[in-house]
Amino acid sequence: MQDKPDLGATAPLPRARRQPPTVRLRRLAAKLRHLREAAGLSQTEVAEKTDVNLATLHRIETAKTKPQLRTLIALLDAYGITGTERADLIALQKEAKQRGWLHSFDADLPDQYTALIGLEAEAQQAINYESLFIPGLLQTEDYLRAMIRGVRPTATDEEIETRVAARMQRQVLLEGDAPLRLWAILDQAALCRMVGNEAVMRDQFARLAQQAQRPHITIQVIPFSAGAHPGMPGSFIVLKFPAHDPDVIYIDSMAGDLFLEKEEDIQRYNDICEHLRAIALSPADTAALIASLSEDHQWKEAQDAAT
């Protein structure tokens, strides 16, 4: 006799898919972790001081969960955060589930860069396209200083050094046992524009040649002969993460730091990356071009010294 199916039984519910953290949630998590460390407190000490569950605190600081407002307030009280900074973090908590973010230039630069630095630190790979500048992670200090003086002619020496320090902090991500994998694509215009003087450009080309030899760094140049291409409107960075988290697109705009997270934006920029890599010189031909341009600058520098 065949058993009748149990019509009252229910199939197990599928496990809910974890929502990847937004840029805002990642930013909030990094900021709270930084504030706790600046206060000299361990996670265990904060849990005892605030009655926030230790596991919950860990999930908050790793952007795996959004803190409830009362939890956030308890943490800010424990860290002694008041005024504008407190208001900004509460506003960030309310918007933590929103994707896409324009981070304006009203903050002090090192703090402003924390969002990008934090994302780069979590990422496995960055694809950086630049149309007019050497990619930031590959710039020398002298090139960067000369670039800032040209782009921001009213900047003070202190402001310039602050920006240089922030950029150098980002470059640390290319070091260590598990460095960020960088694929840099740049238009030939970025190599041909004089920034600083012959010595600055010579040293910058030497840096590019040196970095291109490292196994986790790939550099390609789009030659003038490629004509018009999809990268001409401006530069961008595609950040790729482990654990199947979606990519994040970063654009350094005149209005501020723009982060894109919508699926259609991610697909569009990844398609652009594929096109740019296809029309660019190979890494070997790029190295040859950089070496040739470096020799030109060395010759011109020698000529200037002789006159």
LUMNU-642216 format. One record per residue (C-alpha): residue number from 1; residue in one letter; z, x, y. Coordinates in Angstrom, 3 decimals, decimal comma, padded with zeros to 6 digits, always signed. Layout:
N
[pt NUM "A" [Z X Y]]
...
END
This chain:
307
[pt 1 "M" [+000,000 +000,000 +000,000]]
[pt 2 "Q" [-001,072 +001,451 +003,353]]
[pt 3 "D" [+001,590 +001,779 +006,062]]
[pt 4 "K" [+001,045 -000,349 +009,119]]
[pt 5 "P" [+001,035 +001,458 +012,439]]
[pt 6 "D" [+004,160 +001,128 +014,529]]
[pt 7 "L" [+002,796 -000,780 +017,504]]
[pt 8 "G" [+006,053 -000,293 +019,347]]
[pt 9 "A" [+005,850 +003,504 +019,285]]
[pt 10 "T" [+004,681 +005,306 +022,362]]
[pt 11 "A" [+002,781 +008,547 +022,536]]
[pt 12 "P" [+004,609 +011,459 +024,174]]
[pt 13 "L" [+003,873 +011,727 +027,860]]
[pt 14 "P" [+001,826 +014,773 +028,852]]
[pt 15 "R" [+003,758 +017,442 +030,679]]
[pt 16 "A" [+003,221 +017,218 +034,414]]
[pt 17 "R" [+001,092 +020,042 +035,723]]
[pt 18 "R" [+002,990 +022,360 +038,053]]
[pt 19 "Q" [+001,733 +022,151 +041,593]]
[pt 20 "P" [+000,999 +025,634 +042,921]]
[pt 21 "P" [+002,948 +026,615 +046,025]]
[pt 22 "T" [+001,326 +026,108 +049,395]]
[pt 23 "V" [+001,127 +028,875 +051,976]]
[pt 24 "R" [+003,886 +027,154 +053,949]]
[pt 25 "L" [+006,164 +026,985 +050,896]]
[pt 26 "R" [+005,496 +030,636 +050,071]]
[pt 27 "R" [+006,271 +031,519 +053,707]]
[pt 28 "L" [+009,527 +029,546 +053,661]]
[pt 29 "A" [+010,596 +031,149 +050,386]]
[pt 30 "A" [+009,893 +034,668 +051,654]]
[pt 31 "K" [+011,732 +034,004 +054,904]]
[pt 32 "L" [+014,831 +032,641 +053,147]]
[pt 33 "R" [+014,855 +035,589 +050,771]]
[pt 34 "H" [+014,581 +037,986 +053,717]]
[pt 35 "L" [+017,397 +036,224 +055,613]]
[pt 36 "R" [+019,705 +036,394 +052,599]]
[pt 37 "E" [+019,018 +040,113 +052,140]]
[pt 38 "A" [+019,487 +040,758 +055,880]]
[pt 39 "A" [+022,872 +039,017 +055,637]]
[pt 40 "G" [+023,847 +041,401 +052,814]]
[pt 41 "L" [+024,410 +038,581 +050,330]]
[pt 42 "S" [+023,450 +038,332 +046,667]]
[pt 43 "Q" [+022,122 +035,095 +045,208]]
[pt 44 "T" [+025,424 +034,659 +043,362]]
[pt 45 "E" [+027,423 +035,064 +046,594]]
[pt 46 "V" [+025,213 +032,518 +048,383]]
[pt 47 "A" [+025,579 +030,058 +045,513]]
[pt 48 "E" [+029,375 +030,364 +045,706]]
[pt 49 "K" [+029,381 +030,100 +049,492]]
[pt 50 "T" [+027,094 +027,060 +049,769]]
[pt 51 "D" [+027,550 +025,261 +046,423]]
[pt 52 "V" [+023,788 +025,528 +045,947]]
[pt 53 "N" [+023,053 +025,928 +042,243]]
[pt 54 "L" [+022,117 +029,529 +041,392]]
[pt 55 "A" [+019,037 +028,476 +039,418]]
[pt 56 "T" [+017,955 +026,248 +042,302]]
[pt 57 "L" [+018,358 +029,098 +044,760]]
[pt 58 "H" [+016,205 +031,329 +042,566]]
[pt 59 "R" [+013,489 +028,670 +042,413]]
[pt 60 "I" [+013,617 +028,212 +046,192]]
[pt 61 "E" [+013,257 +031,945 +046,844]]
[pt 62 "T" [+010,310 +032,239 +044,440]]
[pt 63 "A" [+008,482 +029,229 +045,963]]
[pt 64 "K" [+008,776 +027,237 +042,747]]
[pt 65 "T" [+010,493 +024,344 +044,495]]
[pt 66 "K" [+010,836 +022,985 +048,007]]
[pt 67 "P" [+014,454 +023,002 +049,231]]
[pt 68 "Q" [+015,919 +019,672 +050,234]]
[pt 69 "L" [+016,803 +019,462 +053,907]]
[pt 70 "R" [+020,559 +019,513 +053,281]]
[pt 71 "T" [+020,120 +022,568 +051,034]]
[pt 72 "L" [+018,082 +024,361 +053,686]]
[pt 73 "I" [+020,676 +023,591 +056,356]]
[pt 74 "A" [+023,445 +024,929 +054,106]]
[pt 75 "L" [+021,505 +028,159 +053,598]]
[pt 76 "L" [+020,769 +028,559 +057,308]]
[pt 77 "D" [+024,453 +028,004 +058,084]]
[pt 78 "A" [+025,382 +030,682 +055,557]]
[pt 79 "Y" [+022,951 +033,134 +057,145]]
[pt 80 "G" [+024,026 +032,304 +060,696]]
[pt 81 "I" [+020,563 +031,140 +061,783]]
[pt 82 "T" [+020,474 +029,069 +064,962]]
[pt 83 "G" [+018,179 +028,200 +067,853]]
[pt 84 "T" [+014,397 +028,432 +067,682]]
[pt 85 "E" [+014,317 +030,269 +064,363]]
[pt 86 "R" [+016,382 +027,506 +062,734]]
[pt 87 "A" [+014,163 +024,784 +064,206]]
[pt 88 "D" [+011,012 +026,598 +063,030]]
[pt 89 "L" [+012,283 +026,876 +059,459]]
[pt 90 "I" [+013,312 +023,203 +059,355]]
[pt 91 "A" [+009,835 +022,266 +060,626]]
[pt 92 "L" [+008,315 +024,510 +057,947]]
[pt 93 "Q" [+010,368 +022,740 +055,263]]
[pt 94 "K" [+009,073 +019,345 +056,384]]
[pt 95 "E" [+005,471 +020,568 +056,176]]
[pt 96 "A" [+005,889 +022,658 +053,004]]
[pt 97 "K" [+003,619 +020,484 +050,843]]
[pt 98 "Q" [+000,721 +020,495 +053,315]]
[pt 99 "R" [-002,213 +022,751 +052,491]]
[pt 100 "G" [-003,986 +024,766 +055,147]]
[pt 101 "W" [-002,158 +026,413 +058,020]]
[pt 102 "L" [-002,924 +027,815 +061,456]]
[pt 103 "H" [-000,157 +030,266 +062,373]]
[pt 104 "S" [-000,371 +030,838 +066,127]]
[pt 105 "F" [+000,254 +034,062 +068,022]]
[pt 106 "D" [+003,503 +032,953 +069,662]]
[pt 107 "A" [+005,662 +034,978 +067,269]]
[pt 108 "D" [+006,513 +038,671 +067,340]]
[pt 109 "L" [+003,785 +040,482 +065,433]]
[pt 110 "P" [+005,707 +042,008 +062,496]]
[pt 111 "D" [+007,220 +038,600 +061,747]]
[pt 112 "Q" [+003,843 +036,961 +062,228]]
[pt 113 "Y" [+002,321 +039,274 +059,641]]
[pt 114 "T" [+005,021 +038,373 +057,111]]
[pt 115 "A" [+002,988 +035,403 +055,886]]
[pt 116 "L" [-000,053 +037,560 +055,121]]
[pt 117 "I" [+001,970 +040,494 +053,779]]
[pt 118 "G" [+003,941 +038,152 +051,534]]
[pt 119 "L" [+000,802 +036,568 +050,135]]
[pt 120 "E" [-000,860 +039,945 +049,584]]
[pt 121 "A" [+002,277 +041,144 +047,769]]
[pt 122 "E" [+002,039 +038,206 +045,347]]
[pt 123 "A" [-001,734 +038,480 +044,898]]
[pt 124 "Q" [-003,469 +040,449 +042,165]]
[pt 125 "Q" [-006,685 +040,944 +044,094]]
[pt 126 "A" [-007,979 +040,737 +047,656]]
[pt 127 "I" [-011,655 +040,451 +048,568]]
[pt 128 "N" [-011,990 +041,455 +052,222]]
[pt 129 "Y" [-015,245 +041,022 +054,143]]
[pt 130 "E" [-015,550 +042,556 +057,619]]
[pt 131 "S" [-018,525 +042,276 +059,953]]
[pt 132 "L" [-017,436 +044,524 +062,843]]
[pt 133 "F" [-014,365 +046,533 +061,809]]
[pt 134 "I" [-013,284 +048,777 +058,957]]
[pt 135 "P" [-011,104 +046,594 +056,653]]
[pt 136 "G" [-007,482 +046,701 +057,797]]
[pt 137 "L" [-006,099 +047,996 +054,501]]
[pt 138 "L" [-008,419 +051,016 +054,784]]
[pt 139 "Q" [-008,021 +051,894 +058,468]]
[pt 140 "T" [-006,521 +055,150 +059,712]]
[pt 141 "E" [-003,824 +054,979 +062,377]]
[pt 142 "D" [-006,073 +056,589 +065,005]]
[pt 143 "Y" [-008,924 +054,176 +064,274]]
[pt 144 "L" [-006,522 +051,241 +064,510]]
[pt 145 "R" [-005,040 +052,437 +067,814]]
[pt 146 "A" [-008,499 +052,888 +069,327]]
[pt 147 "M" [-009,571 +049,488 +068,019]]
[pt 148 "I" [-006,548 +047,710 +069,506]]
[pt 149 "R" [-007,069 +049,400 +072,883]]
[pt 150 "G" [-010,652 +048,154 +072,891]]
[pt 151 "V" [-009,914 +044,612 +071,687]]
[pt 152 "R" [-006,721 +044,177 +073,734]]
[pt 153 "P" [-007,190 +046,269 +076,907]]
[pt 154 "T" [-004,027 +044,858 +078,513]]
[pt 155 "A" [-001,761 +045,770 +075,579]]
[pt 156 "T" [+001,111 +048,158 +076,338]]
[pt 157 "D" [+001,736 +051,296 +074,305]]
[pt 158 "E" [+004,748 +049,562 +072,727]]
[pt 159 "E" [+002,653 +046,551 +071,695]]
[pt 160 "I" [+000,002 +048,813 +070,216]]
[pt 161 "E" [+002,544 +050,769 +068,162]]
[pt 162 "T" [+004,072 +047,497 +066,947]]
[pt 163 "R" [+000,678 +046,395 +065,672]]
[pt 164 "V" [-000,006 +049,779 +064,098]]
[pt 165 "A" [+003,335 +049,655 +062,253]]
[pt 166 "A" [+002,558 +046,158 +060,953]]
[pt 167 "R" [-000,842 +047,274 +059,643]]
[pt 168 "M" [+000,595 +050,354 +057,968]]
[pt 169 "Q" [+003,165 +048,117 +056,273]]
[pt 170 "R" [+000,308 +046,134 +054,731]]
[pt 171 "Q" [-001,319 +049,300 +053,393]]
[pt 172 "V" [+001,721 +050,042 +051,223]]
[pt 173 "L" [+000,401 +047,319 +048,898]]
[pt 174 "L" [-002,345 +049,691 +047,744]]
[pt 175 "E" [+000,245 +052,132 +046,394]]
[pt 176 "G" [+002,632 +052,066 +043,430]]
[pt 177 "D" [+002,280 +051,378 +039,721]]
[pt 178 "A" [+000,786 +047,897 +040,169]]
[pt 179 "P" [-001,211 +048,079 +043,414]]
[pt 180 "L" [-003,216 +045,292 +044,942]]
[pt 181 "R" [-006,827 +045,406 +043,714]]
[pt 182 "L" [-009,053 +045,536 +046,774]]
[pt 183 "W" [-012,758 +044,747 +046,942]]
[pt 184 "A" [-013,900 +045,580 +050,462]]
[pt 185 "I" [-017,319 +044,459 +051,708]]
[pt 186 "L" [-018,404 +045,434 +055,203]]
[pt 187 "D" [-021,508 +045,119 +057,284]]
[pt 188 "Q" [-023,157 +048,413 +058,239]]
[pt 189 "A" [-022,412 +047,503 +061,862]]
[pt 190 "A" [-018,734 +048,223 +061,168]]
[pt 191 "L" [-019,649 +051,797 +060,244]]
[pt 192 "C" [-022,056 +052,396 +063,106]]
[pt 193 "R" [-019,888 +051,156 +065,957]]
[pt 194 "M" [-018,034 +054,016 +067,604]]
[pt 195 "V" [-014,290 +053,349 +067,695]]
[pt 196 "G" [-012,361 +056,095 +069,454]]
[pt 197 "N" [-014,397 +059,308 +069,277]]
[pt 198 "E" [-016,292 +061,459 +066,798]]
[pt 199 "A" [-013,067 +062,898 +065,343]]
[pt 200 "V" [-011,580 +059,424 +064,812]]
[pt 201 "M" [-014,733 +058,218 +063,047]]
[pt 202 "R" [-014,951 +061,398 +060,934]]
[pt 203 "D" [-011,376 +060,927 +059,724]]
[pt 204 "Q" [-011,995 +057,228 +059,126]]
[pt 205 "F" [-015,025 +057,970 +056,955]]
[pt 206 "A" [-012,988 +060,546 +055,057]]
[pt 207 "R" [-010,358 +057,869 +054,389]]
[pt 208 "L" [-013,017 +055,466 +053,116]]
[pt 209 "A" [-014,488 +058,122 +050,821]]
[pt 210 "Q" [-011,045 +059,000 +049,484]]
[pt 211 "Q" [-010,001 +055,410 +048,869]]
[pt 212 "A" [-013,301 +054,542 +047,175]]
[pt 213 "Q" [-012,412 +057,034 +044,423]]
[pt 214 "R" [-009,338 +055,054 +043,411]]
[pt 215 "P" [-009,825 +052,778 +040,379]]
[pt 216 "H" [-008,350 +049,672 +042,027]]
[pt 217 "I" [-010,490 +049,901 +045,186]]
[pt 218 "T" [-014,190 +049,008 +045,450]]
[pt 219 "I" [-016,155 +049,409 +048,683]]
[pt 220 "Q" [-019,623 +048,031 +049,364]]
[pt 221 "V" [-021,698 +048,077 +052,544]]
[pt 222 "I" [-024,315 +045,481 +053,483]]
[pt 223 "P" [-027,166 +047,512 +055,026]]
[pt 224 "F" [-029,044 +046,450 +058,138]]
[pt 225 "S" [-032,117 +046,044 +055,936]]
[pt 226 "A" [-030,464 +043,052 +054,204]]
[pt 227 "G" [-031,159 +040,989 +057,328]]
[pt 228 "A" [-029,217 +037,844 +058,139]]
[pt 229 "H" [-026,500 +036,929 +055,636]]
[pt 230 "P" [-023,621 +034,421 +055,173]]
[pt 231 "G" [-020,974 +036,881 +056,363]]
[pt 232 "M" [-022,314 +037,251 +059,879]]
[pt 233 "P" [-020,172 +034,449 +061,414]]
[pt 234 "G" [-016,966 +036,444 +060,866]]
[pt 235 "S" [-014,491 +038,223 +058,607]]
[pt 236 "F" [-012,158 +036,788 +055,941]]
[pt 237 "I" [-009,930 +037,695 +052,997]]
[pt 238 "V" [-009,865 +035,873 +049,649]]
[pt 239 "L" [-006,489 +036,342 +047,937]]
[pt 240 "K" [-006,398 +035,803 +044,171]]
[pt 241 "F" [-003,120 +035,183 +042,334]]
[pt 242 "P" [-001,803 +035,358 +038,755]]
[pt 243 "A" [-000,578 +032,389 +036,699]]
[pt 244 "H" [-003,708 +030,381 +037,557]]
[pt 245 "D" [-002,516 +029,689 +041,093]]
[pt 246 "P" [-005,494 +028,849 +043,316]]
[pt 247 "D" [-006,934 +031,321 +045,774]]
[pt 248 "V" [-005,957 +031,370 +049,449]]
[pt 249 "I" [-008,438 +032,159 +052,211]]
[pt 250 "Y" [-007,140 +034,095 +055,220]]
[pt 251 "I" [-009,036 +034,245 +058,517]]
[pt 252 "D" [-007,808 +036,290 +061,486]]
[pt 253 "S" [-009,084 +034,078 +064,309]]
[pt 254 "M" [-008,749 +034,216 +068,097]]
[pt 255 "A" [-006,402 +031,202 +067,833]]
[pt 256 "G" [-004,123 +032,785 +065,230]]
[pt 257 "D" [-003,777 +033,345 +061,483]]
[pt 258 "L" [-005,720 +030,640 +059,644]]
[pt 259 "F" [-004,980 +029,961 +055,959]]
[pt 260 "L" [-007,333 +027,711 +053,958]]
[pt 261 "E" [-006,262 +026,160 +050,649]]
[pt 262 "K" [-008,571 +023,186 +050,057]]
[pt 263 "E" [-010,603 +023,408 +046,868]]
[pt 264 "E" [-013,919 +023,013 +048,679]]
[pt 265 "D" [-013,054 +025,836 +051,115]]
[pt 266 "I" [-012,029 +028,141 +048,279]]
[pt 267 "Q" [-015,253 +027,452 +046,402]]
[pt 268 "R" [-017,364 +027,986 +049,520]]
[pt 269 "Y" [-015,811 +031,364 +050,321]]
[pt 270 "N" [-016,001 +032,541 +046,720]]
[pt 271 "D" [-019,694 +031,625 +046,700]]
[pt 272 "I" [-020,153 +033,626 +049,916]]
[pt 273 "C" [-018,379 +036,600 +048,307]]
[pt 274 "E" [-020,739 +036,520 +045,328]]
[pt 275 "H" [-023,750 +036,443 +047,651]]
[pt 276 "L" [-022,447 +039,305 +049,782]]
[pt 277 "R" [-021,693 +041,489 +046,773]]
[pt 278 "A" [-025,192 +040,839 +045,445]]
[pt 279 "I" [-026,999 +041,927 +048,630]]
[pt 280 "A" [-024,678 +044,868 +049,409]]
[pt 281 "L" [-025,356 +048,445 +048,387]]
[pt 282 "S" [-023,799 +049,513 +045,102]]
[pt 283 "P" [-020,476 +051,378 +045,356]]
[pt 284 "A" [-022,331 +054,645 +044,610]]
[pt 285 "D" [-024,982 +054,050 +047,271]]
[pt 286 "T" [-022,238 +052,975 +049,686]]
[pt 287 "A" [-020,428 +056,284 +049,092]]
[pt 288 "A" [-023,659 +058,153 +049,824]]
[pt 289 "L" [-024,161 +056,232 +053,079]]
[pt 290 "I" [-020,583 +056,923 +054,192]]
[pt 291 "A" [-021,003 +060,622 +053,405]]
[pt 292 "S" [-024,215 +060,748 +055,438]]
[pt 293 "L" [-022,631 +059,042 +058,439]]
[pt 294 "S" [-019,622 +061,343 +058,179]]
[pt 295 "E" [-021,902 +064,391 +058,332]]
[pt 296 "D" [-023,559 +062,950 +061,452]]
[pt 297 "H" [-020,194 +062,619 +063,176]]
[pt 298 "Q" [-019,175 +066,126 +062,146]]
[pt 299 "W" [-022,407 +067,512 +063,601]]
[pt 300 "K" [-021,978 +065,559 +066,858]]
[pt 301 "E" [-018,342 +066,637 +067,112]]
[pt 302 "A" [-019,398 +070,274 +066,694]]
[pt 303 "Q" [-022,086 +069,834 +069,343]]
[pt 304 "D" [-019,562 +068,312 +071,773]]
[pt 305 "A" [-017,163 +071,198 +071,163]]
[pt 306 "A" [-019,888 +073,738 +071,845]]
[pt 307 "T" [-020,872 +072,243 +075,209]]
END
